[in-house]
Amino acid sequence: MHLNTFTLPAATLLGLSLYPLSARSETPNLIIILTDDMGYADTGFNGCKDIPTPYIDSIASNGIRCTSGYVTYSYCSPSRAGLLTGRYPQRFGHERNPPEDPGNPTAGLPLSETTLADSLGKAGYHCGIVGKWHLGTHESLHPMRRGFDEFFGLLGGGSRYFPKDQPKTRRGYEPVTTTKYLTDEFSDEAVRFVEKNKDKPFFLYLAYNAPHTPLQASEEYLARFPNIKNPARRTYAAMVSAVDDGVGRVLRTVRELGLEEKTLIFFLSDNGGPTAHNASDNAPLRGVKSSVWEGGFRVPFAVQWPGRLPSGIKYDLPVSSLDIFATMAALTGAPTDPARPLDGVNLIPCLTGKDDQAPHSTIYLRKFHEGAFAVRQGNYKLVIPGTGRVAGNGIYRLCRSG
């Protein structure tokens, strides 16, 4: 496979070029579906055999599967900071998971940064987040202070999944009592958000905390996997299946409301799987969550926009979570801060074949506090695995990416 080549069927290109975006569509609705600690190989569209993910896979089959989809960091909060600002988090010092410290206004995404919701709100969008925030627990860092109009989920980095053990969920600023398995609660809320806002431009950020540990699943989902003998893998599979059901419900709601061709949907994970902790699978990639190898920050990545993007296409050139902000801003006219330029690019010309150049000549990852770095350029990647501390000599390795 050549990573510097990409072709689309001629008929697809002709159809797209004859019908320009501005003439064919209103301002699109926007949805990002993010999973937490999902392995690269744990979707059907990336080859998973033991965990069916038909609804997640439908995003790829109705759109484009990006085989070299990267995030900006190999664990939770900095990756989310990169996604929601469209900028490498190293630019603004967000390179660690912040503590859950409601008294600390600096423990989270800096107030100097503009979020995707900030930007889209100025373009007339109603913005909602469902699920995991993990960008600060101080009131000034609350998602509804960072551009979102609605919030239902977790301010911190994680939670247990069953109602009796789950005191952290909030609606807006207030704690709420959940009654269902947490993944199902988030799926219910995402469906409600779409139904409630169907008549206005909306942005939904559906950030599941599954399949992050603790490994907990209801009997309903566990019963689907009697043939998986490894108990950890079986529970992980059940957690992924619950997410897939939720994705299916959101997709079905969008379709039934007649919004499918008006809605751009991205699916990805926040980082690679921590295989020893949650029984995820990053094959064929080397490395795991928190590493600078490919398995740390190359993730399942798919995008659909029926009628606007081609369907059933595999795109092999590197793309980044950084590109989601840039793409949405370009489509909507949402303003960005010229003093804090975006690091991503508008993917639409690339994904439609109008631009055959790589969206990114280089992909970067820096974990400065560990002395760990990675740079991918073309088919090659420079890896400095790190010493676990800033001082000292790293080990330099030039290898083929993968």
N, C-alpha and C positions, 0 to 999 in steps of 0.2 A: 504494500500500500504506500503510495506517495502522498505525504502530507501536504505537498505544495501543489496538488492538482485537485480539481473539483469540476464535475460536469453535471448539467441538468439536461433532461430530455429536451430536444428542440421544440417540441409542441408546447411543453410547459413554459419555456422562455417566451415563445411567441404569444401565448395567451396572456402572460403577465405583462409583456411590454406593450401590447395593444390596448391595455385597459389600465391607465395610470391610477395610482392609489387615490389621488385627490378627487378623481371623477367617480370612484367606485364606492367610497365608504364615508361614513360619518367618523367623527373622532372615536376611536375604539375604546371599549371597556378593557381593563387590564387586570390580569390575575397572575400572581406568582405563587406557586405551590412549592414549599421548601420542606424537605425531610431533614432529620437530624441523625447524623452518624450512619447513613445508609451506605452499604458497600457498592462499589462500582459494578459488580457482577450480580446485583440483587434486584434487577428488573428484567423482565422478559426481553425488552428491546436490547439489553446488553448481554443476553444469553442465559439468563437464569433458568434452571430446569426444575428446581424443587419448590419454588415459591411462585405460583401464578400471580401476575400483576396485569390483568387484562385492561383495566381502566387507565393505569399509568401508561401502559404500552400503546393505548389508543392515541395518546398525545403524539407519540412518535409516528404512528402509522397515518394519522391525519395531518401530520406535519413533518418535522425534520428531527432526526436523531443526530445529535452532535457528539461524535465519538471522542473528541478532545475538548471537553468542557471543563474549565478550571474555575476554582474559586480563589479568593485572595489570601486565604490563610488555611491552615490545616487543622484548626479547631474553631470552636463555636463562635464566641463573641466577635473576634476580629473579622471572621468571615462574613458575619451578618453586617458588621459596620461597613465593609467594602461593598456589599450588595446594595445597601440602602443609601450610600453616599455616591456610588459610582467612582470611588477613589480608593487607591491602595491605602489601607488603614495605617501603614507605616508613615504616611505623609502627615498624620495628625496624632501620632503617638499611641494609637490604640492597638497594642500588640499582645495584650494579655486578656484573660477573662476577668472582668471586674468583680469585686466582692459584692455580695448582696448587702449593701450598706445604705439604708434609707436616709442616713444623716450626712452622706458625703456627696455633694453635687459634682465632684470631679471623677467619681467612680462610674464611668460609662462613656457613651459617645459624646465627645466635646460639643458644647453648644455653639461653637464656631462653625460647625459643619451643617450643610443643608441636606436634609433627607429627601428621598424620592417623593415622600408624601408632602413635604413642604412645597416642593416644586410643582407637583401635580395639583395641589390645592389651589395654587395661583392660576392654574389653567382651567379651573372650574370643576375639578374632580371631587367626588365624595370618597374619602379614603378610610379604609378599615383594616385593622390587623386582628387576626384570630390566631392564637397559639403563643409561641415563645418569643419574647422580646429580647432579653439578655443584653440590653444596652444601657443598663442603669436602673436603679430602684429609687433614687431620690426623686422627689416630686417634680423637679425641674427637668428631669430626664425621662419622665413618663411619656409613652408614645403619643398621648393626646396633647402634649406640649411640643411634640416633634413633627407636627403636621397631620397626624391621624385624627379623624373625626370620631371614630369608634374603636374601642379596644375590648376584647374578651380573651383572657388568657393568663399567661404567667409573666410576671415582670423579671423574674430571675432566670437562672440557667437550667432549671429542671424541676421535676416533680415526680412523685409516685402517681400511679394511674387509676387506682380504685378510689371511689368517693370517700370511704372511711379513713383513708390515709392521705387525702388530698385537700389541704386547707389553703392552697396558694392562689387559686383562680380568682380573678377579678373581672368585673364588668365596669369599664371606665376606671374610676378611682376606688370603687367599693368591693370588698370581698364578697364572693357569692358561694353558695353551697351547690356542689355538683351532685348529680344523682346517677350518672352513667360512667362507664369506662371513658377515660379522659379523651382519647382519640375520637370517640363517637360524639362527645360533647363539642369538640372543635369542628367536626364535620357538620353537625346540626347547625352550629352558629354560622358557618360559612354559607350554608344553603339559605339560611334566613337573611343574611346580608345581601346575597344576590337577589333574592325575591323582593326584599324591601326597597332596593335601589335600582330596580330594573328600568325605570323611566328616566334615569339621569346617568351621566358618565361616572363610572365608578372604578376604583382601584382596590382590589382585595389582595392583601398579603396574608396568605394562609400558611403559617409557619408551624407545622407539626413538631412536637418534641419527640415523637417516635421516629425510629426505633432505638432512641437513646436509652441506656440503662436508667433505672432498674428494669430487668427483663420481667415484664408482667403482662399477661394477656388473659382475657376472659375465656371461659370454656367454649363459648360460641366460636371463637377464632381458633383456639387450640384444636378443636375437633376436626378442623379441616386438614390437619397434617398428621394423621396416625402413622404414616410411613417414615417420618423423620425420627430416627432413633436417638440422635443427640438432643437431650432435653433443652439445652440452651438454643440450639439452632431451631428447634421446634417452636419455642416461645418467640424467638426473633421472627420466624416466618409468620406466626400468628399476628405479631405487631405490625409487620409490613402489610399483611392482608387487610388489617383494619384500616390502615392508611389508604390502601387501594380502594376499598369500599367507599371511603369518604371522597376520594378523588372522583370516583364514578358518580356519586350523588351530585357533586358540584357540576361535573360535565353534563349530566342529564338535566339538571335544572337550567343551565345556560341554554341547552338545546331546546327544551320545552318552552322556554320563554321567548324563543325566536332570536336569541342573542349570539348564536354560535359564530356567525360570520362577522359579527361586530366585536368579537372578543379575542384579544391576543393573550395566550396562556403560555407561561414558562413553567417547566418542572425541573428541579434539580435538588441535590443534597447540599448541606452546608459544608461538608468535608467528607473525606473517605471514611470507611468503616474502621473502628478499633477492634479488629477481628478477634483478639483474645478476650475481649470484654463482653461483646454482644453477639458473637458467633456470626458476624457479617463476613462477606467474601469480596475481596478487591481484585480477584483474578481478571486478567492476566497481569495486573500491575504489581509492581514491587512497593512494599511499604504500607503503612497504616496511618490512621488518624494521628495527627501531631508530628508526622515526619515530613521531610522535604522531598521524599521520593514520590513517584506519581500516585501511589495509593493514598497519599495524605491529602491531596488537593485536586485530583482529577476525579470527576464525579459523574453519575448519571445526569444527562442534560438533554432535554427535548423541548420543542416549541411548536405550537400550532396556531394558525390563523386561517381557517378554511376560506378558500377563495382568494386569499391575499398571499399566502405562502404556498409553495408546492407541497404535495403530500407524499409520504412514503420514501423520503429522500434521506440518504446518509451523508452527513457533512463532516469531513475529516480534518479540516483546518482548525487550529486552536481558536476557541472562543472563551469568553470569560464572564463570570457573574457581573463584572464591571460593565459589560455591554448592555445589561438590562436597563439600567438608568438611562444611558445614552440613547438607546433605541426608543424607549417610551417618551423621552423628552423630544426627540426628533419628530415622532409621530403626532404629538399633541401640541407642540409649541410651548411646552412648559419651560419656564425660565430657569437658567442655571447661573451660578455665581461666577463671573469671569475671574474673580480673584482666587477661586478654587476650581480650576478646570478639571473636567472629568477625565478619567484615564481610560474609559471605555469608548466604544464606537457604535454607531447605528448599524445593527446587523442586517437590516432589511435588504439593502443592496447586495450584500454578500450572500444571503440565503436565497435570494431570487435569481442569482447568477448574473446580475447586472454589473457586479464588481467581482472579478475573479482573483483579486489579490487577497492574501491572508489578512484577516482583520487585525492580527497582531503579529509583528515580526518577532516579538520577544514576550515571554511570560515570566514573571518574577515571583519569587517567594523569599522573604527574609524573616528569620526568627532571631533577632539580634541578641536577646537575652540568653540564647543557647549557642550562639556562634554558628548558626545553621543557615544556609543559603541555597537557592536553586535558581538557575536561569535556563529556560528552554528557548532555543532559537532553531527554527526549522526542525530537522530530524534529530538534533542533538541537544543534550542537556548537561550543564555544568552543575555538579552536586557537591556541596560542602556539608556533610552530615552533621557536623558540629561537635563540640566538646562538652556540651552541657553547661558551659559558662562562656562569658564574653571573651576573656583572656585565653591565650593558648592558640596553638596551630590546629586548624581544621584539616580534614583529609579531603583533598581535591580529586574529583573523579569526573572525567568526561565520558559520557555514555550515550547510547541511543535512547531516546525517550521511550518509556513503556515499562 
